[in-house]
């Protein structure tokens, strides 16, 4: 698949640079990919309900 260069505004460049530094990535493209993967993972967790109790979470006394 051909690659297309991203046109970024200065604010988005700053965000991607911060993510790049925080995660130890080499490029803004890697930072954008990291953010996309994170969003996909979180969306899948919300869809499947992972992390939610399927029963009342209170303790029995």
PDBQT receptor file of N, H, CA, C and O in Angstrom, charges set to zero:
ATOM      1  N   UNK A   1       0.856  -1.177   0.000  1.00  0.00    +0.000 N 
ATOM      2  CA  UNK A   1       0.000   0.000   0.000  1.00  0.00    +0.000 C 
ATOM      3  C   UNK A   1       0.899   1.236   0.000  1.00  0.00    +0.000 C 
ATOM      4  O   UNK A   1       1.837   1.316   0.793  1.00  0.00    +0.000 OA
ATOM      5  N   UNK A   2       0.625   2.189  -0.872  1.00  0.00    +0.000 N 
ATOM      6  H   UNK A   2      -0.137   2.124  -1.517  1.00  0.00    +0.000 HD
ATOM      7  CA  UNK A   2       1.464   3.398  -0.919  1.00  0.00    +0.000 C 
ATOM      8  C   UNK A   2       1.284   4.238   0.337  1.00  0.00    +0.000 C 
ATOM      9  O   UNK A   2       0.200   4.303   0.915  1.00  0.00    +0.000 OA
ATOM     10  N   UNK A   3       2.359   4.869   0.737  1.00  0.00    +0.000 N 
ATOM     11  H   UNK A   3       3.240   4.816   0.267  1.00  0.00    +0.000 HD
ATOM     12  CA  UNK A   3       2.313   5.717   1.918  1.00  0.00    +0.000 C 
ATOM     13  C   UNK A   3       2.022   7.151   1.516  1.00  0.00    +0.000 C 
ATOM     14  O   UNK A   3       2.464   7.614   0.464  1.00  0.00    +0.000 OA
ATOM     15  N   UNK A   4       1.280   7.845   2.353  1.00  0.00    +0.000 N 
ATOM     16  H   UNK A   4       0.920   7.469   3.207  1.00  0.00    +0.000 HD
ATOM     17  CA  UNK A   4       0.960   9.242   2.115  1.00  0.00    +0.000 C 
ATOM     18  C   UNK A   4       1.464  10.044   3.305  1.00  0.00    +0.000 C 
ATOM     19  O   UNK A   4       1.213   9.681   4.455  1.00  0.00    +0.000 OA
ATOM     20  N   UNK A   5       2.163  11.116   3.037  1.00  0.00    +0.000 N 
ATOM     21  H   UNK A   5       2.367  11.411   2.104  1.00  0.00    +0.000 HD
ATOM     22  CA  UNK A   5       2.692  11.961   4.107  1.00  0.00    +0.000 C 
ATOM     23  C   UNK A   5       1.540  12.631   4.849  1.00  0.00    +0.000 C 
ATOM     24  O   UNK A   5       0.551  13.044   4.243  1.00  0.00    +0.000 OA
ATOM     25  N   UNK A   6       1.682  12.734   6.165  1.00  0.00    +0.000 N 
ATOM     26  H   UNK A   6       2.486  12.399   6.658  1.00  0.00    +0.000 HD
ATOM     27  CA  UNK A   6       0.665  13.385   6.982  1.00  0.00    +0.000 C 
ATOM     28  C   UNK A   6       0.954  14.881   7.044  1.00  0.00    +0.000 C 
ATOM     29  O   UNK A   6       2.098  15.302   7.220  1.00  0.00    +0.000 OA
ATOM     30  N   UNK A   7      -0.099  15.669   6.897  1.00  0.00    +0.000 N 
ATOM     31  H   UNK A   7      -1.028  15.327   6.755  1.00  0.00    +0.000 HD
ATOM     32  CA  UNK A   7       0.023  17.104   7.089  1.00  0.00    +0.000 C 
ATOM     33  C   UNK A   7      -0.466  17.403   8.498  1.00  0.00    +0.000 C 
ATOM     34  O   UNK A   7      -1.620  17.140   8.835  1.00  0.00    +0.000 OA
ATOM     35  N   UNK A   8       0.422  17.954   9.316  1.00  0.00    +0.000 N 
ATOM     36  H   UNK A   8       1.360  18.167   9.042  1.00  0.00    +0.000 HD
ATOM     37  CA  UNK A   8       0.107  18.151  10.725  1.00  0.00    +0.000 C 
ATOM     38  C   UNK A   8       0.139  19.620  11.097  1.00  0.00    +0.000 C 
ATOM     39  O   UNK A   8       0.986  20.382  10.631  1.00  0.00    +0.000 OA
ATOM     40  N   UNK A   9      -0.803  20.001  11.948  1.00  0.00    +0.000 N 
ATOM     41  H   UNK A   9      -1.491  19.383  12.327  1.00  0.00    +0.000 HD
ATOM     42  CA  UNK A   9      -0.731  21.361  12.485  1.00  0.00    +0.000 C 
ATOM     43  C   UNK A   9       0.252  21.346  13.659  1.00  0.00    +0.000 C 
ATOM     44  O   UNK A   9       0.568  20.278  14.183  1.00  0.00    +0.000 OA
ATOM     45  N   UNK A  10       0.731  22.505  14.072  1.00  0.00    +0.000 N 
ATOM     46  H   UNK A  10       0.475  23.373  13.646  1.00  0.00    +0.000 HD
ATOM     47  CA  UNK A  10       1.742  22.569  15.138  1.00  0.00    +0.000 C 
ATOM     48  C   UNK A  10       1.304  21.910  16.448  1.00  0.00    +0.000 C 
ATOM     49  O   UNK A  10       2.131  21.311  17.136  1.00  0.00    +0.000 OA
ATOM     50  N   UNK A  11       0.034  22.007  16.804  1.00  0.00    +0.000 N 
ATOM     51  H   UNK A  11      -0.638  22.494  16.245  1.00  0.00    +0.000 HD
ATOM     52  CA  UNK A  11      -0.455  21.410  18.047  1.00  0.00    +0.000 C 
ATOM     53  C   UNK A  11      -0.358  19.888  17.986  1.00  0.00    +0.000 C 
ATOM     54  O   UNK A  11       0.065  19.257  18.955  1.00  0.00    +0.000 OA
ATOM     55  N   UNK A  12      -0.743  19.298  16.867  1.00  0.00    +0.000 N 
ATOM     56  H   UNK A  12      -1.087  19.810  16.080  1.00  0.00    +0.000 HD
ATOM     57  CA  UNK A  12      -0.660  17.847  16.712  1.00  0.00    +0.000 C 
ATOM     58  C   UNK A  12       0.796  17.386  16.683  1.00  0.00    +0.000 C 
ATOM     59  O   UNK A  12       1.120  16.320  17.208  1.00  0.00    +0.000 OA
ATOM     60  N   UNK A  13       1.660  18.170  16.084  1.00  0.00    +0.000 N 
ATOM     61  H   UNK A  13       1.397  19.036  15.657  1.00  0.00    +0.000 HD
ATOM     62  CA  UNK A  13       3.091  17.845  16.085  1.00  0.00    +0.000 C 
ATOM     63  C   UNK A  13       3.623  17.791  17.513  1.00  0.00    +0.000 C 
ATOM     64  O   UNK A  13       4.398  16.901  17.863  1.00  0.00    +0.000 OA
ATOM     65  N   UNK A  14       3.199  18.757  18.339  1.00  0.00    +0.000 N 
ATOM     66  H   UNK A  14       2.570  19.480  18.055  1.00  0.00    +0.000 HD
ATOM     67  CA  UNK A  14       3.639  18.779  19.741  1.00  0.00    +0.000 C 
ATOM     68  C   UNK A  14       3.150  17.545  20.501  1.00  0.00    +0.000 C 
ATOM     69  O   UNK A  14       3.896  16.959  21.286  1.00  0.00    +0.000 OA
ATOM     70  N   UNK A  15       1.892  17.153  20.264  1.00  0.00    +0.000 N 
ATOM     71  H   UNK A  15       1.286  17.628  19.626  1.00  0.00    +0.000 HD
ATOM     72  CA  UNK A  15       1.340  15.979  20.935  1.00  0.00    +0.000 C 
ATOM     73  C   UNK A  15       2.099  14.726  20.510  1.00  0.00    +0.000 C 
ATOM     74  O   UNK A  15       2.477  13.912  21.353  1.00  0.00    +0.000 OA
ATOM     75  N   UNK A  16       2.325  14.567  19.203  1.00  0.00    +0.000 N 
ATOM     76  H   UNK A  16       2.018  15.227  18.518  1.00  0.00    +0.000 HD
ATOM     77  CA  UNK A  16       3.041  13.385  18.723  1.00  0.00    +0.000 C 
ATOM     78  C   UNK A  16       4.482  13.362  19.223  1.00  0.00    +0.000 C 
ATOM     79  O   UNK A  16       5.015  12.296  19.529  1.00  0.00    +0.000 OA
ATOM     80  N   UNK A  17       5.113  14.526  19.309  1.00  0.00    +0.000 N 
ATOM     81  H   UNK A  17       4.680  15.393  19.061  1.00  0.00    +0.000 HD
ATOM     82  CA  UNK A  17       6.477  14.582  19.843  1.00  0.00    +0.000 C 
ATOM     83  C   UNK A  17       6.503  14.185  21.319  1.00  0.00    +0.000 C 
ATOM     84  O   UNK A  17       7.433  13.513  21.765  1.00  0.00    +0.000 OA
ATOM     85  N   UNK A  18       5.485  14.600  22.077  1.00  0.00    +0.000 N 
ATOM     86  H   UNK A  18       4.729  15.146  21.714  1.00  0.00    +0.000 HD
ATOM     87  CA  UNK A  18       5.418  14.232  23.497  1.00  0.00    +0.000 C 
ATOM     88  C   UNK A  18       5.223  12.726  23.647  1.00  0.00    +0.000 C 
ATOM     89  O   UNK A  18       5.868  12.103  24.490  1.00  0.00    +0.000 OA
ATOM     90  N   UNK A  19       4.347  12.135  22.845  1.00  0.00    +0.000 N 
ATOM     91  H   UNK A  19       3.822  12.641  22.160  1.00  0.00    +0.000 HD
ATOM     92  CA  UNK A  19       4.126  10.686  22.881  1.00  0.00    +0.000 C 
ATOM     93  C   UNK A  19       5.403   9.961  22.467  1.00  0.00    +0.000 C 
ATOM     94  O   UNK A  19       5.778   8.957  23.072  1.00  0.00    +0.000 OA
ATOM     95  N   UNK A  20       6.063  10.471  21.440  1.00  0.00    +0.000 N 
ATOM     96  H   UNK A  20       5.758  11.286  20.949  1.00  0.00    +0.000 HD
ATOM     97  CA  UNK A  20       7.310   9.862  20.953  1.00  0.00    +0.000 C 
ATOM     98  C   UNK A  20       8.364   9.836  22.054  1.00  0.00    +0.000 C 
ATOM     99  O   UNK A  20       9.025   8.819  22.261  1.00  0.00    +0.000 OA
ATOM    100  N   UNK A  21       8.520  10.947  22.752  1.00  0.00    +0.000 N 
ATOM    101  H   UNK A  21       7.983  11.774  22.584  1.00  0.00    +0.000 HD
ATOM    102  CA  UNK A  21       9.491  11.016  23.852  1.00  0.00    +0.000 C 
ATOM    103  C   UNK A  21       9.090  10.105  25.009  1.00  0.00    +0.000 C 
ATOM    104  O   UNK A  21       9.928   9.399  25.569  1.00  0.00    +0.000 OA
ATOM    105  N   UNK A  22       7.822  10.123  25.360  1.00  0.00    +0.000 N 
ATOM    106  H   UNK A  22       7.140  10.697  24.906  1.00  0.00    +0.000 HD
ATOM    107  CA  UNK A  22       7.316   9.338  26.480  1.00  0.00    +0.000 C 
ATOM    108  C   UNK A  22       7.475   7.842  26.232  1.00  0.00    +0.000 C 
ATOM    109  O   UNK A  22       7.838   7.099  27.144  1.00  0.00    +0.000 OA
ATOM    110  N   UNK A  23       7.208   7.398  25.017  1.00  0.00    +0.000 N 
ATOM    111  H   UNK A  23       6.913   8.001  24.276  1.00  0.00    +0.000 HD
ATOM    112  CA  UNK A  23       7.228   5.971  24.707  1.00  0.00    +0.000 C 
ATOM    113  C   UNK A  23       8.561   5.502  24.116  1.00  0.00    +0.000 C 
ATOM    114  O   UNK A  23       8.736   4.310  23.860  1.00  0.00    +0.000 OA
ATOM    115  N   UNK A  24       9.497   6.423  23.898  1.00  0.00    +0.000 N 
ATOM    116  H   UNK A  24       9.354   7.391  24.106  1.00  0.00    +0.000 HD
ATOM    117  CA  UNK A  24      10.805   6.042  23.362  1.00  0.00    +0.000 C 
ATOM    118  C   UNK A  24      10.751   5.638  21.894  1.00  0.00    +0.000 C 
ATOM    119  O   UNK A  24      11.478   4.741  21.468  1.00  0.00    +0.000 OA
ATOM    120  N   UNK A  25       9.902   6.290  21.128  1.00  0.00    +0.000 N 
ATOM    121  H   UNK A  25       9.311   7.019  21.474  1.00  0.00    +0.000 HD
ATOM    122  CA  UNK A  25       9.751   5.970  19.709  1.00  0.00    +0.000 C 
ATOM    123  C   UNK A  25      10.665   6.854  18.870  1.00  0.00    +0.000 C 
ATOM    124  O   UNK A  25      11.144   7.890  19.330  1.00  0.00    +0.000 OA
ATOM    125  N   UNK A  26      10.896   6.429  17.637  1.00  0.00    +0.000 N 
ATOM    126  H   UNK A  26      10.507   5.587  17.263  1.00  0.00    +0.000 HD
ATOM    127  CA  UNK A  26      11.850   7.132  16.780  1.00  0.00    +0.000 C 
ATOM    128  C   UNK A  26      11.233   8.219  15.909  1.00  0.00    +0.000 C 
ATOM    129  O   UNK A  26      11.934   9.148  15.510  1.00  0.00    +0.000 OA
ATOM    130  N   UNK A  27       9.936   8.129  15.603  1.00  0.00    +0.000 N 
ATOM    131  H   UNK A  27       9.366   7.374  15.927  1.00  0.00    +0.000 HD
ATOM    132  CA  UNK A  27       9.347   9.087  14.669  1.00  0.00    +0.000 C 
ATOM    133  C   UNK A  27       7.923   9.451  15.073  1.00  0.00    +0.000 C 
ATOM    134  O   UNK A  27       7.306   8.787  15.906  1.00  0.00    +0.000 OA
ATOM    135  N   UNK A  28       7.424  10.509  14.470  1.00  0.00    +0.000 N 
ATOM    136  H   UNK A  28       7.925  11.048  13.793  1.00  0.00    +0.000 HD
ATOM    137  CA  UNK A  28       6.034  10.913  14.695  1.00  0.00    +0.000 C 
ATOM    138  C   UNK A  28       5.075   9.871  14.135  1.00  0.00    +0.000 C 
ATOM    139  O   UNK A  28       4.001   9.647  14.692  1.00  0.00    +0.000 OA
ATOM    140  N   UNK A  29       5.464   9.236  13.034  1.00  0.00    +0.000 N 
ATOM    141  H   UNK A  29       6.337   9.418  12.582  1.00  0.00    +0.000 HD
ATOM    142  CA  UNK A  29       4.628   8.195  12.445  1.00  0.00    +0.000 C 
ATOM    143  C   UNK A  29       4.440   7.037  13.419  1.00  0.00    +0.000 C 
ATOM    144  O   UNK A  29       3.341   6.495  13.539  1.00  0.00    +0.000 OA
ATOM    145  N   UNK A  30       5.510   6.657  14.113  1.00  0.00    +0.000 N 
ATOM    146  H   UNK A  30       6.402   7.097  14.016  1.00  0.00    +0.000 HD
ATOM    147  CA  UNK A  30       5.405   5.596  15.105  1.00  0.00    +0.000 C 
ATOM    148  C   UNK A  30       4.514   6.030  16.267  1.00  0.00    +0.000 C 
ATOM    149  O   UNK A  30       3.759   5.222  16.809  1.00  0.00    +0.000 OA
ATOM    150  N   UNK A  31       4.600   7.303  16.649  1.00  0.00    +0.000 N 
ATOM    151  H   UNK A  31       5.213   7.959  16.209  1.00  0.00    +0.000 HD
ATOM    152  CA  UNK A  31       3.751   7.823  17.725  1.00  0.00    +0.000 C 
ATOM    153  C   UNK A  31       2.282   7.795  17.306  1.00  0.00    +0.000 C 
ATOM    154  O   UNK A  31       1.418   7.437  18.106  1.00  0.00    +0.000 OA
ATOM    155  N   UNK A  32       1.993   8.170  16.057  1.00  0.00    +0.000 N 
ATOM    156  H   UNK A  32       2.695   8.461  15.407  1.00  0.00    +0.000 HD
ATOM    157  CA  UNK A  32       0.619   8.130  15.562  1.00  0.00    +0.000 C 
ATOM    158  C   UNK A  32       0.108   6.692  15.534  1.00  0.00    +0.000 C 
ATOM    159  O   UNK A  32      -1.037   6.437  15.907  1.00  0.00    +0.000 OA
ATOM    160  N   UNK A  33       0.941   5.755  15.099  1.00  0.00    +0.000 N 
ATOM    161  H   UNK A  33       1.871   5.962  14.796  1.00  0.00    +0.000 HD
ATOM    162  CA  UNK A  33       0.551   4.346  15.070  1.00  0.00    +0.000 C 
ATOM    163  C   UNK A  33       0.308   3.833  16.486  1.00  0.00    +0.000 C 
ATOM    164  O   UNK A  33      -0.635   3.075  16.711  1.00  0.00    +0.000 OA
ATOM    165  N   UNK A  34       1.139   4.232  17.440  1.00  0.00    +0.000 N 
ATOM    166  H   UNK A  34       1.906   4.848  17.257  1.00  0.00    +0.000 HD
ATOM    167  CA  UNK A  34       0.968   3.822  18.837  1.00  0.00    +0.000 C 
ATOM    168  C   UNK A  34      -0.379   4.301  19.372  1.00  0.00    +0.000 C 
ATOM    169  O   UNK A  34      -1.099   3.556  20.037  1.00  0.00    +0.000 OA
ATOM    170  N   UNK A  35      -0.709   5.571  19.066  1.00  0.00    +0.000 N 
ATOM    171  H   UNK A  35      -0.124   6.176  18.525  1.00  0.00    +0.000 HD
ATOM    172  CA  UNK A  35      -1.986   6.114  19.523  1.00  0.00    +0.000 C 
ATOM    173  C   UNK A  35      -3.168   5.383  18.898  1.00  0.00    +0.000 C 
ATOM    174  O   UNK A  35      -4.159   5.113  19.576  1.00  0.00    +0.000 OA
ATOM    175  N   UNK A  36      -3.070   5.059  17.605  1.00  0.00    +0.000 N 
ATOM    176  H   UNK A  36      -2.264   5.278  17.054  1.00  0.00    +0.000 HD
ATOM    177  CA  UNK A  36      -4.150   4.332  16.941  1.00  0.00    +0.000 C 
ATOM    178  C   UNK A  36      -4.333   2.943  17.536  1.00  0.00    +0.000 C 
ATOM    179  O   UNK A  36      -5.459   2.510  17.782  1.00  0.00    +0.000 OA
ATOM    180  N   UNK A  37      -3.229   2.248  17.766  1.00  0.00    +0.000 N 
ATOM    181  H   UNK A  37      -2.314   2.600  17.566  1.00  0.00    +0.000 HD
ATOM    182  CA  UNK A  37      -3.319   0.913  18.354  1.00  0.00    +0.000 C 
ATOM    183  C   UNK A  37      -3.924   0.966  19.757  1.00  0.00    +0.000 C 
ATOM    184  O   UNK A  37      -4.717   0.104  20.133  1.00  0.00    +0.000 OA
ATOM    185  N   UNK A  38      -3.547   1.970  20.512  1.00  0.00    +0.000 N 
ATOM    186  H   UNK A  38      -2.902   2.671  20.206  1.00  0.00    +0.000 HD
ATOM    187  CA  UNK A  38      -4.085   2.128  21.868  1.00  0.00    +0.000 C 
ATOM    188  C   UNK A  38      -5.594   2.332  21.823  1.00  0.00    +0.000 C 
ATOM    189  O   UNK A  38      -6.334   1.752  22.617  1.00  0.00    +0.000 OA
ATOM    190  N   UNK A  39      -6.041   3.163  20.885  1.00  0.00    +0.000 N 
ATOM    191  H   UNK A  39      -5.440   3.635  20.240  1.00  0.00    +0.000 HD
ATOM    192  CA  UNK A  39      -7.480   3.430  20.753  1.00  0.00    +0.000 C 
ATOM    193  C   UNK A  39      -8.226   2.174  20.333  1.00  0.00    +0.000 C 
ATOM    194  O   UNK A  39      -9.318   1.905  20.834  1.00  0.00    +0.000 OA
ATOM    195  N   UNK A  40      -7.658   1.414  19.434  1.00  0.00    +0.000 N 
ATOM    196  H   UNK A  40      -6.772   1.632  19.027  1.00  0.00    +0.000 HD
ATOM    197  CA  UNK A  40      -8.297   0.169  18.995  1.00  0.00    +0.000 C 
ATOM    198  C   UNK A  40      -8.406  -0.811  20.155  1.00  0.00    +0.000 C 
ATOM    199  O   UNK A  40      -9.445  -1.446  20.338  1.00  0.00    +0.000 OA
ATOM    200  N   UNK A  41      -7.325  -0.937  20.950  1.00  0.00    +0.000 N 
ATOM    201  H   UNK A  41      -6.482  -0.421  20.802  1.00  0.00    +0.000 HD
ATOM    202  CA  UNK A  41      -7.364  -1.839  22.111  1.00  0.00    +0.000 C 
ATOM    203  C   UNK A  41      -8.442  -1.411  23.101  1.00  0.00    +0.000 C 
ATOM    204  O   UNK A  41      -9.205  -2.245  23.589  1.00  0.00    +0.000 OA
ATOM    205  N   UNK A  42      -8.506  -0.128  23.395  1.00  0.00    +0.000 N 
ATOM    206  H   UNK A  42      -7.887   0.550  22.998  1.00  0.00    +0.000 HD
ATOM    207  CA  UNK A  42      -9.505   0.356  24.357  1.00  0.00    +0.000 C 
ATOM    208  C   UNK A  42     -10.921   0.165  23.818  1.00  0.00    +0.000 C 
ATOM    209  O   UNK A  42     -11.827  -0.190  24.573  1.00  0.00    +0.000 OA
ATOM    210  N   UNK A  43     -11.116   0.394  22.539  1.00  0.00    +0.000 N 
ATOM    211  H   UNK A  43     -10.380   0.682  21.926  1.00  0.00    +0.000 HD
ATOM    212  CA  UNK A  43     -12.428   0.178  21.932  1.00  0.00    +0.000 C 
ATOM    213  C   UNK A  43     -12.846  -1.277  22.011  1.00  0.00    +0.000 C 
ATOM    214  O   UNK A  43     -14.010  -1.576  22.277  1.00  0.00    +0.000 OA
ATOM    215  N   UNK A  44     -11.904  -2.185  21.783  1.00  0.00    +0.000 N 
ATOM    216  H   UNK A  44     -10.959  -1.942  21.567  1.00  0.00    +0.000 HD
ATOM    217  CA  UNK A  44     -12.212  -3.613  21.881  1.00  0.00    +0.000 C 
ATOM    218  C   UNK A  44     -12.560  -3.996  23.313  1.00  0.00    +0.000 C 
ATOM    219  O   UNK A  44     -13.447  -4.819  23.537  1.00  0.00    +0.000 OA
ATOM    220  N   UNK A  45     -11.873  -3.411  24.274  1.00  0.00    +0.000 N 
ATOM    221  H   UNK A  45     -11.152  -2.743  24.092  1.00  0.00    +0.000 HD
ATOM    222  CA  UNK A  45     -12.186  -3.700  25.676  1.00  0.00    +0.000 C 
ATOM    223  C   UNK A  45     -13.592  -3.230  26.024  1.00  0.00    +0.000 C 
ATOM    224  O   UNK A  45     -14.316  -3.901  26.760  1.00  0.00    +0.000 OA
ATOM    225  N   UNK A  46     -13.972  -2.073  25.492  1.00  0.00    +0.000 N 
ATOM    226  H   UNK A  46     -13.384  -1.528  24.894  1.00  0.00    +0.000 HD
ATOM    227  CA  UNK A  46     -15.313  -1.556  25.764  1.00  0.00    +0.000 C 
ATOM    228  C   UNK A  46     -16.372  -2.435  25.109  1.00  0.00    +0.000 C 
ATOM    229  O   UNK A  46     -17.430  -2.670  25.693  1.00  0.00    +0.000 OA
ATOM    230  N   UNK A  47     -16.098  -2.920  23.907  1.00  0.00    +0.000 N 
ATOM    231  H   UNK A  47     -15.239  -2.729  23.432  1.00  0.00    +0.000 HD
ATOM    232  CA  UNK A  47     -17.045  -3.775  23.202  1.00  0.00    +0.000 C 
ATOM    233  C   UNK A  47     -17.264  -5.099  23.924  1.00  0.00    +0.000 C 
ATOM    234  O   UNK A  47     -18.397  -5.559  24.059  1.00  0.00    +0.000 OA
ATOM    235  N   UNK A  48     -16.189  -5.700  24.380  1.00  0.00    +0.000 N 
ATOM    236  H   UNK A  48     -15.268  -5.326  24.271  1.00  0.00    +0.000 HD
ATOM    237  CA  UNK A  48     -16.288  -7.014  25.010  1.00  0.00    +0.000 C 
ATOM    238  C   UNK A  48     -16.681  -6.926  26.470  1.00  0.00    +0.000 C 
ATOM    239  O   UNK A  48     -17.064  -7.930  27.071  1.00  0.00    +0.000 OA
ATOM    240  N   UNK A  49     -16.591  -5.741  27.049  1.00  0.00    +0.000 N 
ATOM    241  H   UNK A  49     -16.279  -4.926  26.562  1.00  0.00    +0.000 HD
ATOM    242  CA  UNK A  49     -16.934  -5.578  28.454  1.00  0.00    +0.000 C 
ATOM    243  C   UNK A  49     -15.861  -6.093  29.389  1.00  0.00    +0.000 C 
ATOM    244  O   UNK A  49     -16.108  -6.271  30.582  1.00  0.00    +0.000 OA
ATOM    245  N   UNK A  50     -14.686  -6.332  28.868  1.00  0.00    +0.000 N 
ATOM    246  H   UNK A  50     -14.485  -6.187  27.899  1.00  0.00    +0.000 HD
ATOM    247  CA  UNK A  50     -13.603  -6.834  29.713  1.00  0.00    +0.000 C 
ATOM    248  C   UNK A  50     -13.347  -5.859  30.854  1.00  0.00    +0.000 C 
ATOM    249  O   UNK A  50     -13.331  -4.645  30.655  1.00  0.00    +0.000 OA
ATOM    250  N   UNK A  51     -13.154  -6.389  32.018  1.00  0.00    +0.000 N 
ATOM    251  H   UNK A  51     -13.167  -7.375  32.179  1.00  0.00    +0.000 HD
ATOM    252  CA  UNK A  51     -12.895  -5.554  33.171  1.00  0.00    +0.000 C 
ATOM    253  C   UNK A  51     -14.152  -5.191  33.942  1.00  0.00    +0.000 C 
ATOM    254  O   UNK A  51     -14.080  -4.530  34.978  1.00  0.00    +0.000 OA
ATOM    255  N   UNK A  52     -15.299  -5.618  33.443  1.00  0.00    +0.000 N 
ATOM    256  H   UNK A  52     -15.358  -6.154  32.601  1.00  0.00    +0.000 HD
ATOM    257  CA  UNK A  52     -16.548  -5.332  34.148  1.00  0.00    +0.000 C 
ATOM    258  C   UNK A  52     -17.032  -6.588  34.859  1.00  0.00    +0.000 C 
ATOM    259  O   UNK A  52     -16.906  -7.699  34.346  1.00  0.00    +0.000 OA
ATOM    260  N   UNK A  53     -17.574  -6.395  36.019  1.00  0.00    +0.000 N 
ATOM    261  H   UNK A  53     -17.676  -5.492  36.436  1.00  0.00    +0.000 HD
ATOM    262  CA  UNK A  53     -18.121  -7.520  36.763  1.00  0.00    +0.000 C 
ATOM    263  C   UNK A  53     -19.440  -7.948  36.130  1.00  0.00    +0.000 C 
ATOM    264  O   UNK A  53     -20.239  -7.108  35.715  1.00  0.00    +0.000 OA
ATOM    265  N   UNK A  54     -19.665  -9.263  36.059  1.00  0.00    +0.000 N 
ATOM    266  H   UNK A  54     -19.016  -9.946  36.396  1.00  0.00    +0.000 HD
ATOM    267  CA  UNK A  54     -20.916  -9.781  35.518  1.00  0.00    +0.000 C 
ATOM    268  C   UNK A  54     -21.878 -10.165  36.634  1.00  0.00    +0.000 C 
ATOM    269  O   UNK A  54     -22.894 -10.817  36.394  1.00  0.00    +0.000 OA
ATOM    270  N   UNK A  55     -21.552  -9.762  37.841  1.00  0.00    +0.000 N 
ATOM    271  H   UNK A  55     -20.727  -9.232  38.036  1.00  0.00    +0.000 HD
ATOM    272  CA  UNK A  55     -22.340 -10.080  39.020  1.00  0.00    +0.000 C 
ATOM    273  C   UNK A  55     -22.224  -8.898  39.973  1.00  0.00    +0.000 C 
ATOM    274  O   UNK A  55     -21.333  -8.065  39.805  1.00  0.00    +0.000 OA
ATOM    275  N   UNK A  56     -23.089  -8.806  40.953  1.00  0.00    +0.000 N 
ATOM    276  H   UNK A  56     -23.812  -9.483  41.089  1.00  0.00    +0.000 HD
ATOM    277  CA  UNK A  56     -22.973  -7.714  41.922  1.00  0.00    +0.000 C 
ATOM    278  C   UNK A  56     -21.593  -7.760  42.597  1.00  0.00    +0.000 C 
ATOM    279  O   UNK A  56     -21.166  -8.815  43.065  1.00  0.00    +0.000 OA
ATOM    280  N   UNK A  57     -20.918  -6.645  42.644  1.00  0.00    +0.000 N 
ATOM    281  H   UNK A  57     -21.265  -5.787  42.264  1.00  0.00    +0.000 HD
ATOM    282  CA  UNK A  57     -19.558  -6.598  43.133  1.00  0.00    +0.000 C 
ATOM    283  C   UNK A  57     -19.451  -6.430  44.648  1.00  0.00    +0.000 C 
ATOM    284  O   UNK A  57     -18.347  -6.441  45.192  1.00  0.00    +0.000 OA
ATOM    285  N   UNK A  58     -20.575  -6.275  45.329  1.00  0.00    +0.000 N 
ATOM    286  H   UNK A  58     -21.472  -6.265  44.888  1.00  0.00    +0.000 HD
ATOM    287  CA  UNK A  58     -20.533  -6.093  46.779  1.00  0.00    +0.000 C 
ATOM    288  C   UNK A  58     -20.145  -7.370  47.504  1.00  0.00    +0.000 C 
ATOM    289  O   UNK A  58     -20.322  -8.469  46.979  1.00  0.00    +0.000 OA
ATOM    290  N   UNK A  59     -19.618  -7.222  48.710  1.00  0.00    +0.000 N 
ATOM    291  H   UNK A  59     -19.475  -6.329  49.137  1.00  0.00    +0.000 HD
ATOM    292  CA  UNK A  59     -19.237  -8.383  49.530  1.00  0.00    +0.000 C 
ATOM    293  C   UNK A  59     -20.441  -8.920  50.289  1.00  0.00    +0.000 C 
ATOM    294  O   UNK A  59     -21.338  -8.177  50.686  1.00  0.00    +0.000 OA
ATOM    295  N   UNK A  60     -20.430 -10.233  50.477  1.00  0.00    +0.000 N 
ATOM    296  H   UNK A  60     -19.701 -10.837  50.155  1.00  0.00    +0.000 HD
ATOM    297  CA  UNK A  60     -21.469 -10.843  51.304  1.00  0.00    +0.000 C 
ATOM    298  C   UNK A  60     -20.990 -10.869  52.747  1.00  0.00    +0.000 C 
ATOM    299  O   UNK A  60     -19.843 -11.225  53.016  1.00  0.00    +0.000 OA
ATOM    300  N   UNK A  61     -21.849 -10.500  53.661  1.00  0.00    +0.000 N 
ATOM    301  H   UNK A  61     -22.781 -10.210  53.443  1.00  0.00    +0.000 HD
ATOM    302  CA  UNK A  61     -21.474 -10.470  55.087  1.00  0.00    +0.000 C 
ATOM    303  C   UNK A  61     -22.009 -11.661  55.813  1.00  0.00    +0.000 C 
ATOM    304  O   UNK A  61     -21.791 -11.800  57.017  1.00  0.00    +0.000 OA
TER     305      UNK A  61
